[in-house]
Amino acid sequence: MNIPVETATITYHRVTLGALTHEGNALAEILLEGEPRTVAVPAGLPGEEVTIAVEIPPVIPPKRRKRHWKPRPPRIWITEISRPSPLRIQAPCPVFGTCGGCQLQHMRYDAQLEWKREIVRQLLQEIGGFENPPLLNTVPCDIPWHYRNHMRFSVNRGGQPGLTARGTHRVLPLVACPIAHEQINRVLGILSTVPNERPQVLIRAGASTEQVLIQPAPRPEVAQQLSEAGIDLHTETMEEQLGGKTFRIRPSSFFQTNTAQAEKMMQMVLAGLLEENQDAGALTVIDAYCGVGTFARILAEHVGKVIAIEESPSAIKDAQWNLREVSNVEILKGKVEDVLPTLAMPVDGLVIDPPRAGCQQSVLETLVKHPAQRIVYVSCDPSTLARDLHILCHTYPVYRLRSVQPLDMFPQTAHIECVSVLELKKENKTPN
């Protein structure tokens, strides 16, 4: 018996786009299969009148489904713009809207900055419980293109590197990316001419040192091409500079992907911890989730002691090398949620830069039970930041939120970085 092969169906809808979601997609109301639906439209802007295509993927009959089969969501794209937004510009990337890497290339950069600030404000109010949060204007990236110093490219069956299409595993072959550092694009242009080992290629570039790290290591003939093109090729470690200091980085170690904005962040962290402190040389501070030791290295010049906590073996090796010349930094190996509660010593300040999921409950409980005089919280997800700030400032009202500074680390994308400063409330301070 032959099982009929189902095909996708595409319908078209004329809509007026609504607000942007936190992911950078515009909302639209349509009738889909006879039911009212709210859908998210990539590459759209609020107020635009557009025609969108909605592709409903085929339903695979049970007998033909693979073991881990899951129904795919509808694929949506704009086919015509009848009334564009005044905020719309021409996206320079030929695969924008299809590629999943960027969400905002079609929006004026000043509008991107305002939108990101508004998202942070909404989350601080709705999740954080701050009626009038001390929110500053988003700090722009001076050059919002070619800033990204770390890219991981997928490789298709033909050996061509590229980025994946939105919501799929399909690789879009690329010879350049408008947000990638120019050194990365030089390498990508060469790698696109030769078959690459699957499944991925990692490229890191030193914006200050011009070194390039590639993993896996390219074949000898490809390495020769890169060398002849003037690429300073590295395959195990590379070096980058921040704040006038040199940092060694391994392929798997975390390092800020926007060097220029990371320089600004370093100054924000220093100012947040040391502002108005006339005796900084006597302070003990913690650098939680210290990575390769960037904050710890800069802080070591200004305070008495730095305790750096990190669990990644790769990052610890880099941190040990990066901090080899300073004597007032102690590196503790382990998860922050395990190590921080064991530190009984009084702490004057704390820098915390957790992953996107934010702080573990045990970390927040420790900050409440054994409060620091001041905390600088660096966050790459404003929703988890707002959640954690609510706990520290409202659930257990130990701290006062002094400021939240959005910093545009990722222009042309919906990702938002923030640097927040908290200080211990006067009634909770222990008198000298």
TASULNOR-V759676 format. One record per helix or strand of 3 or more residues. SS is the DSSP state (2 for helix, 1 for strand). FROM is the first residue (numbers start at 0). LEN is the number of residues. Records with the same first field share a line. If there is no record, write none. Layout:
SS->FROM-LEN ; FROM-LEN
This chain:
1->8-8 ; 25-7 ; 34-7 ; 48-8 ; 74-9 ; 149-6 ; 160-5 ; 170-3 ; 199-6 ; 210-5 ; 231-3 ; 236-6 ; 244-6 ; 283-5 ; 304-6 ; 328-5 ; 348-4 ; 373-6 ; 398-9 ; 416-8
2->61-3 ; 108-18 ; 181-10 ; 219-9 ; 258-16 ; 279-3 ; 293-6 ; 312-10 ; 335-7 ; 360-9 ; 381-14 ; 425-3
